[in-house]
Amino acid sequence: MDATYWGKEFGVMLFKDAITKENLLKYYVKYESNSIYIKGVNELRDKGFDVMAIVCDGRKG
């Protein structure tokens, strides 16, 4: 999961399966926050995915 930005207030946060490379979930965001990441993980679990690990960049926090 990671976010990419175009400008200062528009980004796409993407949750991707590391094995199949399938895009599982995306959010359009103004900024990254732990609460949005938690929301995404919970949504994936609700859809039946078993989240085994999370890879994230060197984001502070």
PQR file of N, CA, C, O and H, with PARSE charges and radii, in Angstrom:
ATOM      1  N   MET A   1       0.839  -1.163   0.000 -0.4000 1.5000
ATOM      2  CA  MET A   1       0.000   0.000   0.000 -0.0000 2.0000
ATOM      3  C   MET A   1       0.888   1.232   0.000  0.5500 1.7000
ATOM      4  O   MET A   1       1.910   1.292   0.684 -0.5500 1.4000
ATOM      5  N   ASP A   2       0.473   2.191  -0.773 -0.4000 1.5000
ATOM      6  CA  ASP A   2       1.218   3.441  -0.881 -0.0000 2.0000
ATOM      7  C   ASP A   2       0.331   4.453  -1.582  0.5500 1.7000
ATOM      8  O   ASP A   2      -0.706   4.109  -2.149 -0.5500 1.4000
ATOM      9  H   ASP A   2      -0.357   2.141  -1.328  0.4000 1.0000
ATOM     10  N   ALA A   3       0.756   5.701  -1.533 -0.4000 1.5000
ATOM     11  CA  ALA A   3       0.014   6.765  -2.208 -0.0000 2.0000
ATOM     12  C   ALA A   3       0.934   7.499  -3.168  0.5500 1.7000
ATOM     13  O   ALA A   3       2.125   7.660  -2.906 -0.5500 1.4000
ATOM     14  H   ALA A   3       1.598   5.981  -1.072  0.4000 1.0000
ATOM     15  N   THR A   4       0.370   7.939  -4.278 -0.4000 1.5000
ATOM     16  CA  THR A   4       1.067   8.753  -5.262 -0.0000 2.0000
ATOM     17  C   THR A   4       0.269  10.030  -5.439  0.5500 1.7000
ATOM     18  O   THR A   4      -0.961  10.004  -5.476 -0.5500 1.4000
ATOM     19  H   THR A   4      -0.598   7.808  -4.491  0.4000 1.0000
ATOM     20  N   TYR A   5       0.978  11.157  -5.551 -0.4000 1.5000
ATOM     21  CA  TYR A   5       0.310  12.462  -5.596 -0.0000 2.0000
ATOM     22  C   TYR A   5       0.558  13.189  -6.910  0.5500 1.7000
ATOM     23  O   TYR A   5       1.627  13.091  -7.513 -0.5500 1.4000
ATOM     24  H   TYR A   5       1.978  11.179  -5.521  0.4000 1.0000
ATOM     25  N   TRP A   6      -0.473  13.926  -7.332 -0.4000 1.5000
ATOM     26  CA  TRP A   6      -0.391  14.862  -8.432 -0.0000 2.0000
ATOM     27  C   TRP A   6      -0.778  16.204  -7.841  0.5500 1.7000
ATOM     28  O   TRP A   6      -1.957  16.455  -7.587 -0.5500 1.4000
ATOM     29  H   TRP A   6      -1.341  14.006  -6.842  0.4000 1.0000
ATOM     30  N   GLY A   7       0.186  17.054  -7.623 -0.4000 1.5000
ATOM     31  CA  GLY A   7      -0.062  18.311  -6.941 -0.0000 2.0000
ATOM     32  C   GLY A   7      -0.039  18.104  -5.434  0.5500 1.7000
ATOM     33  O   GLY A   7       0.362  17.047  -4.947 -0.5500 1.4000
ATOM     34  H   GLY A   7       1.143  16.850  -7.829  0.4000 1.0000
ATOM     35  N   LYS A   8      -0.469  19.121  -4.706 -0.4000 1.5000
ATOM     36  CA  LYS A   8      -0.395  19.067  -3.245 -0.0000 2.0000
ATOM     37  C   LYS A   8      -1.628  18.476  -2.582  0.5500 1.7000
ATOM     38  O   LYS A   8      -1.574  18.115  -1.406 -0.5500 1.4000
ATOM     39  H   LYS A   8      -0.794  19.980  -5.102  0.4000 1.0000
ATOM     40  N   GLU A   9      -2.738  18.366  -3.303 -0.4000 1.5000
ATOM     41  CA  GLU A   9      -3.970  17.935  -2.648 -0.0000 2.0000
ATOM     42  C   GLU A   9      -4.723  16.837  -3.388  0.5500 1.7000
ATOM     43  O   GLU A   9      -5.913  16.644  -3.136 -0.5500 1.4000
ATOM     44  H   GLU A   9      -2.783  18.660  -4.258  0.4000 1.0000
ATOM     45  N   PHE A  10      -4.072  16.115  -4.292 -0.4000 1.5000
ATOM     46  CA  PHE A  10      -4.761  15.023  -4.967 -0.0000 2.0000
ATOM     47  C   PHE A  10      -3.819  13.834  -5.096  0.5500 1.7000
ATOM     48  O   PHE A  10      -2.750  13.925  -5.698 -0.5500 1.4000
ATOM     49  H   PHE A  10      -3.106  16.273  -4.497  0.4000 1.0000
ATOM     50  N   GLY A  11      -4.245  12.720  -4.516 -0.4000 1.5000
ATOM     51  CA  GLY A  11      -3.448  11.513  -4.589 -0.0000 2.0000
ATOM     52  C   GLY A  11      -4.319  10.273  -4.674  0.5500 1.7000
ATOM     53  O   GLY A  11      -5.527  10.319  -4.443 -0.5500 1.4000
ATOM     54  H   GLY A  11      -5.114  12.647  -4.027  0.4000 1.0000
ATOM     55  N   VAL A  12      -3.672   9.162  -5.013 -0.4000 1.5000
ATOM     56  CA  VAL A  12      -4.339   7.867  -5.052 -0.0000 2.0000
ATOM     57  C   VAL A  12      -3.597   6.935  -4.111  0.5500 1.7000
ATOM     58  O   VAL A  12      -2.393   6.724  -4.257 -0.5500 1.4000
ATOM     59  H   VAL A  12      -2.691   9.125  -5.200  0.4000 1.0000
ATOM     60  N   MET A  13      -4.316   6.377  -3.144 -0.4000 1.5000
ATOM     61  CA  MET A  13      -3.758   5.387  -2.236 -0.0000 2.0000
ATOM     62  C   MET A  13      -4.182   4.023  -2.764  0.5500 1.7000
ATOM     63  O   MET A  13      -5.370   3.758  -2.948 -0.5500 1.4000
ATOM     64  H   MET A  13      -5.294   6.548  -3.025  0.4000 1.0000
ATOM     65  N   LEU A  14      -3.194   3.156  -3.007 -0.4000 1.5000
ATOM     66  CA  LEU A  14      -3.449   1.878  -3.650 -0.0000 2.0000
ATOM     67  C   LEU A  14      -3.030   0.732  -2.736  0.5500 1.7000
ATOM     68  O   LEU A  14      -1.946   0.751  -2.152 -0.5500 1.4000
ATOM     69  H   LEU A  14      -2.229   3.371  -2.858  0.4000 1.0000
ATOM     70  N   PHE A  15      -3.896  -0.253  -2.622 -0.4000 1.5000
ATOM     71  CA  PHE A  15      -3.618  -1.486  -1.884 -0.0000 2.0000
ATOM     72  C   PHE A  15      -3.494  -2.581  -2.930  0.5500 1.7000
ATOM     73  O   PHE A  15      -4.418  -2.800  -3.713 -0.5500 1.4000
ATOM     74  H   PHE A  15      -4.776  -0.268  -3.096  0.4000 1.0000
ATOM     75  N   LYS A  16      -2.354  -3.274  -2.950 -0.4000 1.5000
ATOM     76  CA  LYS A  16      -2.054  -4.216  -4.025 -0.0000 2.0000
ATOM     77  C   LYS A  16      -1.575  -5.538  -3.443  0.5500 1.7000
ATOM     78  O   LYS A  16      -0.859  -5.560  -2.442 -0.5500 1.4000
ATOM     79  H   LYS A  16      -1.603  -3.097  -2.314  0.4000 1.0000
ATOM     80  N   ASP A  17      -1.975  -6.649  -4.077 -0.4000 1.5000
ATOM     81  CA  ASP A  17      -1.502  -7.970  -3.679 -0.0000 2.0000
ATOM     82  C   ASP A  17      -0.075  -8.149  -4.189  0.5500 1.7000
ATOM     83  O   ASP A  17       0.171  -8.042  -5.390 -0.5500 1.4000
ATOM     84  H   ASP A  17      -2.557  -6.631  -4.890  0.4000 1.0000
ATOM     85  N   ALA A  18       0.860  -8.419  -3.294 -0.4000 1.5000
ATOM     86  CA  ALA A  18       2.275  -8.534  -3.664 -0.0000 2.0000
ATOM     87  C   ALA A  18       2.563  -9.764  -4.509  0.5500 1.7000
ATOM     88  O   ALA A  18       3.533  -9.769  -5.267 -0.5500 1.4000
ATOM     89  H   ALA A  18       0.661  -8.506  -2.317  0.4000 1.0000
ATOM     90  N   ILE A  19       1.755 -10.798  -4.400 -0.4000 1.5000
ATOM     91  CA  ILE A  19       2.007 -12.037  -5.147 -0.0000 2.0000
ATOM     92  C   ILE A  19       1.372 -11.977  -6.540  0.5500 1.7000
ATOM     93  O   ILE A  19       2.043 -12.226  -7.541 -0.5500 1.4000
ATOM     94  H   ILE A  19       0.967 -10.794  -3.784  0.4000 1.0000
ATOM     95  N   THR A  20       0.086 -11.647  -6.602 -0.4000 1.5000
ATOM     96  CA  THR A  20      -0.616 -11.641  -7.889 -0.0000 2.0000
ATOM     97  C   THR A  20      -0.486 -10.309  -8.618  0.5500 1.7000
ATOM     98  O   THR A  20      -0.804 -10.218  -9.804 -0.5500 1.4000
ATOM     99  H   THR A  20      -0.460 -11.444  -5.788  0.4000 1.0000
ATOM    100  N   LYS A  21      -0.022  -9.277  -7.917 -0.4000 1.5000
ATOM    101  CA  LYS A  21       0.093  -7.908  -8.462 -0.0000 2.0000
ATOM    102  C   LYS A  21      -1.266  -7.278  -8.758  0.5500 1.7000
ATOM    103  O   LYS A  21      -1.344  -6.254  -9.435 -0.5500 1.4000
ATOM    104  H   LYS A  21       0.236  -9.351  -6.954  0.4000 1.0000
ATOM    105  N   GLU A  22      -2.325  -7.885  -8.256 -0.4000 1.5000
ATOM    106  CA  GLU A  22      -3.679  -7.375  -8.471 -0.0000 2.0000
ATOM    107  C   GLU A  22      -3.939  -6.157  -7.589  0.5500 1.7000
ATOM    108  O   GLU A  22      -3.605  -6.164  -6.404 -0.5500 1.4000
ATOM    109  H   GLU A  22      -2.261  -8.718  -7.705  0.4000 1.0000
ATOM    110  N   ASN A  23      -4.534  -5.114  -8.165 -0.4000 1.5000
ATOM    111  CA  ASN A  23      -4.955  -3.960  -7.385 -0.0000 2.0000
ATOM    112  C   ASN A  23      -6.226  -4.340  -6.636  0.5500 1.7000
ATOM    113  O   ASN A  23      -7.231  -4.699  -7.249 -0.5500 1.4000
ATOM    114  H   ASN A  23      -4.806  -5.109  -9.128  0.4000 1.0000
ATOM    115  N   LEU A  24      -6.179  -4.261  -5.315 -0.4000 1.5000
ATOM    116  CA  LEU A  24      -7.294  -4.718  -4.490 -0.0000 2.0000
ATOM    117  C   LEU A  24      -8.234  -3.599  -4.067  0.5500 1.7000
ATOM    118  O   LEU A  24      -9.440  -3.805  -3.927 -0.5500 1.4000
ATOM    119  H   LEU A  24      -5.363  -3.970  -4.816  0.4000 1.0000
ATOM    120  N   LEU A  25      -7.666  -2.405  -3.865 -0.4000 1.5000
ATOM    121  CA  LEU A  25      -8.465  -1.318  -3.304 -0.0000 2.0000
ATOM    122  C   LEU A  25      -7.761  -0.007  -3.597  0.5500 1.7000
ATOM    123  O   LEU A  25      -6.532   0.060  -3.579 -0.5500 1.4000
ATOM    124  H   LEU A  25      -6.687  -2.238  -3.979  0.4000 1.0000
ATOM    125  N   LYS A  26      -8.540   1.044  -3.868 -0.4000 1.5000
ATOM    126  CA  LYS A  26      -7.924   2.359  -4.044 -0.0000 2.0000
ATOM    127  C   LYS A  26      -8.818   3.429  -3.440  0.5500 1.7000
ATOM    128  O   LYS A  26     -10.044   3.321  -3.432 -0.5500 1.4000
ATOM    129  H   LYS A  26      -9.538   0.990  -3.883  0.4000 1.0000
ATOM    130  N   TYR A  27      -8.165   4.457  -2.938 -0.4000 1.5000
ATOM    131  CA  TYR A  27      -8.852   5.626  -2.406 -0.0000 2.0000
ATOM    132  C   TYR A  27      -8.239   6.868  -3.043  0.5500 1.7000
ATOM    133  O   TYR A  27      -7.026   6.927  -3.245 -0.5500 1.4000
ATOM    134  H   TYR A  27      -7.168   4.545  -2.945  0.4000 1.0000
ATOM    135  N   TYR A  28      -9.060   7.846  -3.355 -0.4000 1.5000
ATOM    136  CA  TYR A  28      -8.567   9.150  -3.760 -0.0000 2.0000
ATOM    137  C   TYR A  28      -8.436   9.977  -2.486  0.5500 1.7000
ATOM    138  O   TYR A  28      -9.396  10.109  -1.727 -0.5500 1.4000
ATOM    139  H   TYR A  28     -10.045   7.798  -3.190  0.4000 1.0000
ATOM    140  N   VAL A  29      -7.247  10.534  -2.252 -0.4000 1.5000
ATOM    141  CA  VAL A  29      -6.956  11.181  -0.976 -0.0000 2.0000
ATOM    142  C   VAL A  29      -6.316  12.552  -1.176  0.5500 1.7000
ATOM    143  O   VAL A  29      -5.732  12.841  -2.220 -0.5500 1.4000
ATOM    144  H   VAL A  29      -6.468  10.427  -2.869  0.4000 1.0000
ATOM    145  N   LYS A  30      -6.443  13.389  -0.141 -0.4000 1.5000
ATOM    146  CA  LYS A  30      -5.724  14.662  -0.090 -0.0000 2.0000
ATOM    147  C   LYS A  30      -4.388  14.490   0.627  0.5500 1.7000
ATOM    148  O   LYS A  30      -3.440  15.229   0.361 -0.5500 1.4000
ATOM    149  H   LYS A  30      -6.917  13.154   0.708  0.4000 1.0000
ATOM    150  N   TYR A  31      -4.310  13.518   1.535 -0.4000 1.5000
ATOM    151  CA  TYR A  31      -3.116  13.274   2.337 -0.0000 2.0000
ATOM    152  C   TYR A  31      -3.152  11.845   2.846  0.5500 1.7000
ATOM    153  O   TYR A  31      -4.200  11.200   2.846 -0.5500 1.4000
ATOM    154  H   TYR A  31      -5.080  12.918   1.752  0.4000 1.0000
ATOM    155  N   GLU A  32      -1.992  11.355   3.283 -0.4000 1.5000
ATOM    156  CA  GLU A  32      -1.913  10.023   3.885 -0.0000 2.0000
ATOM    157  C   GLU A  32      -2.092  10.145   5.392  0.5500 1.7000
ATOM    158  O   GLU A  32      -1.611  11.097   6.008 -0.5500 1.4000
ATOM    159  H   GLU A  32      -1.141  11.879   3.283  0.4000 1.0000
ATOM    160  N   SER A  33      -2.777   9.189   5.972 -0.4000 1.5000
ATOM    161  CA  SER A  33      -2.882   9.146   7.431 -0.0000 2.0000
ATOM    162  C   SER A  33      -3.017   7.685   7.855  0.5500 1.7000
ATOM    163  O   SER A  33      -3.467   6.834   7.087 -0.5500 1.4000
ATOM    164  H   SER A  33      -3.168   8.416   5.471  0.4000 1.0000
ATOM    165  N   ASN A  34      -2.624   7.427   9.072 -0.4000 1.5000
ATOM    166  CA  ASN A  34      -2.741   6.063   9.593 -0.0000 2.0000
ATOM    167  C   ASN A  34      -4.192   5.594   9.584  0.5500 1.7000
ATOM    168  O   ASN A  34      -4.463   4.417   9.346 -0.5500 1.4000
ATOM    169  H   ASN A  34      -2.259   8.118   9.695  0.4000 1.0000
ATOM    170  N   SER A  35      -5.125   6.508   9.840 -0.4000 1.5000
ATOM    171  CA  SER A  35      -6.536   6.107   9.882 -0.0000 2.0000
ATOM    172  C   SER A  35      -7.028   5.634   8.508  0.5500 1.7000
ATOM    173  O   SER A  35      -7.863   4.732   8.434 -0.5500 1.4000
ATOM    174  H   SER A  35      -4.905   7.465  10.033  0.4000 1.0000
ATOM    175  N   ILE A  36      -6.525   6.225   7.429 -0.4000 1.5000
ATOM    176  CA  ILE A  36      -6.931   5.769   6.093 -0.0000 2.0000
ATOM    177  C   ILE A  36      -6.327   4.401   5.807  0.5500 1.7000
ATOM    178  O   ILE A  36      -6.990   3.547   5.219 -0.5500 1.4000
ATOM    179  H   ILE A  36      -5.847   6.957   7.490  0.4000 1.0000
ATOM    180  N   TYR A  37      -5.086   4.181   6.211 -0.4000 1.5000
ATOM    181  CA  TYR A  37      -4.476   2.861   6.042 -0.0000 2.0000
ATOM    182  C   TYR A  37      -5.249   1.799   6.829  0.5500 1.7000
ATOM    183  O   TYR A  37      -5.507   0.712   6.312 -0.5500 1.4000
ATOM    184  H   TYR A  37      -4.547   4.875   6.689  0.4000 1.0000
ATOM    185  N   ILE A  38      -5.613   2.105   8.057 -0.4000 1.5000
ATOM    186  CA  ILE A  38      -6.379   1.162   8.883 -0.0000 2.0000
ATOM    187  C   ILE A  38      -7.737   0.885   8.245  0.5500 1.7000
ATOM    188  O   ILE A  38      -8.198  -0.256   8.226 -0.5500 1.4000
ATOM    189  H   ILE A  38      -5.403   2.988   8.477  0.4000 1.0000
ATOM    190  N   LYS A  39      -8.379   1.934   7.721 -0.4000 1.5000
ATOM    191  CA  LYS A  39      -9.666   1.761   7.033 -0.0000 2.0000
ATOM    192  C   LYS A  39      -9.510   0.783   5.868  0.5500 1.7000
ATOM    193  O   LYS A  39     -10.359  -0.087   5.676 -0.5500 1.4000
ATOM    194  H   LYS A  39      -8.006   2.862   7.737  0.4000 1.0000
ATOM    195  N   GLY A  40      -8.438   0.916   5.092 -0.4000 1.5000
ATOM    196  CA  GLY A  40      -8.212   0.027   3.957 -0.0000 2.0000
ATOM    197  C   GLY A  40      -7.978  -1.413   4.373  0.5500 1.7000
ATOM    198  O   GLY A  40      -8.533  -2.332   3.770 -0.5500 1.4000
ATOM    199  H   GLY A  40      -7.748   1.623   5.247  0.4000 1.0000
ATOM    200  N   VAL A  41      -7.164  -1.619   5.396 -0.4000 1.5000
ATOM    201  CA  VAL A  41      -6.904  -2.977   5.887 -0.0000 2.0000
ATOM    202  C   VAL A  41      -8.194  -3.606   6.393  0.5500 1.7000
ATOM    203  O   VAL A  41      -8.467  -4.775   6.117 -0.5500 1.4000
ATOM    204  H   VAL A  41      -6.713  -0.873   5.886  0.4000 1.0000
ATOM    205  N   ASN A  42      -8.986  -2.840   7.129 -0.4000 1.5000
ATOM    206  CA  ASN A  42     -10.266  -3.368   7.630 -0.0000 2.0000
ATOM    207  C   ASN A  42     -11.228  -3.695   6.489  0.5500 1.7000
ATOM    208  O   ASN A  42     -11.946  -4.694   6.547 -0.5500 1.4000
ATOM    209  H   ASN A  42      -8.765  -1.891   7.353  0.4000 1.0000
ATOM    210  N   GLU A  43     -11.244  -2.856   5.456 -0.4000 1.5000
ATOM    211  CA  GLU A  43     -12.126  -3.120   4.311 -0.0000 2.0000
ATOM    212  C   GLU A  43     -11.700  -4.399   3.591  0.5500 1.7000
ATOM    213  O   GLU A  43     -12.548  -5.188   3.174 -0.5500 1.4000
ATOM    214  H   GLU A  43     -10.662  -2.045   5.409  0.4000 1.0000
ATOM    215  N   LEU A  44     -10.393  -4.606   3.445 -0.4000 1.5000
ATOM    216  CA  LEU A  44      -9.914  -5.844   2.817 -0.0000 2.0000
ATOM    217  C   LEU A  44     -10.291  -7.063   3.652  0.5500 1.7000
ATOM    218  O   LEU A  44     -10.700  -8.087   3.104 -0.5500 1.4000
ATOM    219  H   LEU A  44      -9.704  -3.965   3.783  0.4000 1.0000
ATOM    220  N   ARG A  45     -10.157  -6.962   4.968 -0.4000 1.5000
ATOM    221  CA  ARG A  45     -10.557  -8.073   5.839 -0.0000 2.0000
ATOM    222  C   ARG A  45     -12.048  -8.355   5.722  0.5500 1.7000
ATOM    223  O   ARG A  45     -12.468  -9.511   5.688 -0.5500 1.4000
ATOM    224  H   ARG A  45      -9.825  -6.130   5.414  0.4000 1.0000
ATOM    225  N   ASP A  46     -12.849  -7.283   5.659 -0.4000 1.5000
ATOM    226  CA  ASP A  46     -14.303  -7.448   5.514 -0.0000 2.0000
ATOM    227  C   ASP A  46     -14.657  -8.142   4.203  0.5500 1.7000
ATOM    228  O   ASP A  46     -15.676  -8.829   4.120 -0.5500 1.4000
ATOM    229  H   ASP A  46     -12.508  -6.344   5.686  0.4000 1.0000
ATOM    230  N   LYS A  47     -13.820  -7.966   3.175 -0.4000 1.5000
ATOM    231  CA  LYS A  47     -14.048  -8.606   1.878 -0.0000 2.0000
ATOM    232  C   LYS A  47     -13.512 -10.038   1.838  0.5500 1.7000
ATOM    233  O   LYS A  47     -13.616 -10.713   0.813 -0.5500 1.4000
ATOM    234  H   LYS A  47     -12.993  -7.408   3.243  0.4000 1.0000
ATOM    235  N   GLY A  48     -12.934 -10.504   2.963 -0.4000 1.5000
ATOM    236  CA  GLY A  48     -12.485 -11.886   3.039 -0.0000 2.0000
ATOM    237  C   GLY A  48     -11.000 -12.102   2.830  0.5500 1.7000
ATOM    238  O   GLY A  48     -10.548 -13.247   2.817 -0.5500 1.4000
ATOM    239  H   GLY A  48     -12.849  -9.955   3.795  0.4000 1.0000
ATOM    240  N   PHE A  49     -10.227 -11.040   2.667 -0.4000 1.5000
ATOM    241  CA  PHE A  49      -8.784 -11.186   2.512 -0.0000 2.0000
ATOM    242  C   PHE A  49      -8.132 -11.428   3.857  0.5500 1.7000
ATOM    243  O   PHE A  49      -8.560 -10.874   4.870 -0.5500 1.4000
ATOM    244  H   PHE A  49     -10.594 -10.110   2.677  0.4000 1.0000
ATOM    245  N   ASP A  50      -7.104 -12.248   3.870 -0.4000 1.5000
ATOM    246  CA  ASP A  50      -6.312 -12.506   5.065 -0.0000 2.0000
ATOM    247  C   ASP A  50      -5.031 -11.685   4.940  0.5500 1.7000
ATOM    248  O   ASP A  50      -4.127 -12.062   4.195 -0.5500 1.4000
ATOM    249  H   ASP A  50      -6.756 -12.698   3.047  0.4000 1.0000
ATOM    250  N   VAL A  51      -4.946 -10.576   5.655 -0.4000 1.5000
ATOM    251  CA  VAL A  51      -3.787  -9.693   5.576 -0.0000 2.0000
ATOM    252  C   VAL A  51      -2.663 -10.293   6.403  0.5500 1.7000
ATOM    253  O   VAL A  51      -2.733 -10.330   7.631 -0.5500 1.4000
ATOM    254  H   VAL A  51      -5.681 -10.269   6.260  0.4000 1.0000
ATOM    255  N   MET A  52      -1.624 -10.765   5.717 -0.4000 1.5000
ATOM    256  CA  MET A  52      -0.508 -11.461   6.367 -0.0000 2.0000
ATOM    257  C   MET A  52       0.626 -10.497   6.731  0.5500 1.7000
ATOM    258  O   MET A  52       1.312 -10.706   7.732 -0.5500 1.4000
ATOM    259  H   MET A  52      -1.567 -10.735   4.720  0.4000 1.0000
ATOM    260  N   ALA A  53       0.827  -9.458   5.941 -0.4000 1.5000
ATOM    261  CA  ALA A  53       1.907  -8.514   6.169 -0.0000 2.0000
ATOM    262  C   ALA A  53       1.562  -7.212   5.445  0.5500 1.7000
ATOM    263  O   ALA A  53       0.717  -7.189   4.550 -0.5500 1.4000
ATOM    264  H   ALA A  53       0.269  -9.289   5.128  0.4000 1.0000
ATOM    265  N   ILE A  54       2.219  -6.149   5.840 -0.4000 1.5000
ATOM    266  CA  ILE A  54       2.021  -4.851   5.220 -0.0000 2.0000
ATOM    267  C   ILE A  54       3.388  -4.279   4.882  0.5500 1.7000
ATOM    268  O   ILE A  54       4.294  -4.281   5.714 -0.5500 1.4000
ATOM    269  H   ILE A  54       2.905  -6.168   6.567  0.4000 1.0000
ATOM    270  N   VAL A  55       3.532  -3.792   3.658 -0.4000 1.5000
ATOM    271  CA  VAL A  55       4.768  -3.130   3.232 -0.0000 2.0000
ATOM    272  C   VAL A  55       4.421  -1.668   3.005  0.5500 1.7000
ATOM    273  O   VAL A  55       3.510  -1.338   2.246 -0.5500 1.4000
ATOM    274  H   VAL A  55       2.796  -3.790   2.982  0.4000 1.0000
ATOM    275  N   CYS A  56       5.157  -0.807   3.670 -0.4000 1.5000
ATOM    276  CA  CYS A  56       4.901   0.635   3.576 -0.0000 2.0000
ATOM    277  C   CYS A  56       6.250   1.332   3.462  0.5500 1.7000
ATOM    278  O   CYS A  56       7.260   0.812   3.936 -0.5500 1.4000
ATOM    279  H   CYS A  56       5.897  -1.074   4.287  0.4000 1.0000
ATOM    280  N   ASP A  57       6.270   2.513   2.833 -0.4000 1.5000
ATOM    281  CA  ASP A  57       7.524   3.248   2.691 -0.0000 2.0000
ATOM    282  C   ASP A  57       7.960   3.851   4.018  0.5500 1.7000
ATOM    283  O   ASP A  57       7.378   3.541   5.057 -0.5500 1.4000
ATOM    284  H   ASP A  57       5.449   2.935   2.448  0.4000 1.0000
ATOM    285  N   GLY A  58       8.950   4.684   3.997 -0.4000 1.5000
ATOM    286  CA  GLY A  58       9.524   5.258   5.202 -0.0000 2.0000
ATOM    287  C   GLY A  58       8.755   6.419   5.783  0.5500 1.7000
ATOM    288  O   GLY A  58       9.349   7.339   6.344 -0.5500 1.4000
ATOM    289  H   GLY A  58       9.423   4.935   3.152  0.4000 1.0000
ATOM    290  N   ARG A  59       7.466   6.392   5.660 -0.4000 1.5000
ATOM    291  CA  ARG A  59       6.600   7.446   6.180 -0.0000 2.0000
ATOM    292  C   ARG A  59       6.790   7.636   7.676  0.5500 1.7000
ATOM    293  O   ARG A  59       6.863   6.660   8.423 -0.5500 1.4000
ATOM    294  H   ARG A  59       6.982   5.645   5.205  0.4000 1.0000
ATOM    295  N   LYS A  60       6.868   8.867   8.113 -0.4000 1.5000
ATOM    296  CA  LYS A  60       6.972   9.134   9.550 -0.0000 2.0000
ATOM    297  C   LYS A  60       5.694   8.694  10.247  0.5500 1.7000
ATOM    298  O   LYS A  60       4.604   8.803   9.686 -0.5500 1.4000
ATOM    299  H   LYS A  60       6.808   9.660   7.507  0.4000 1.0000
ATOM    300  N   GLY A  61       5.828   8.199  11.462 -0.4000 1.5000
ATOM    301  CA  GLY A  61       4.659   7.777  12.230 -0.0000 2.0000
ATOM    302  C   GLY A  61       4.498   6.320  12.137  0.5500 1.7000
ATOM    303  O   GLY A  61       3.566   5.764  12.718 -0.5500 1.4000
ATOM    304  H   GLY A  61       6.713   8.110  11.918  0.4000 1.0000
TER
END
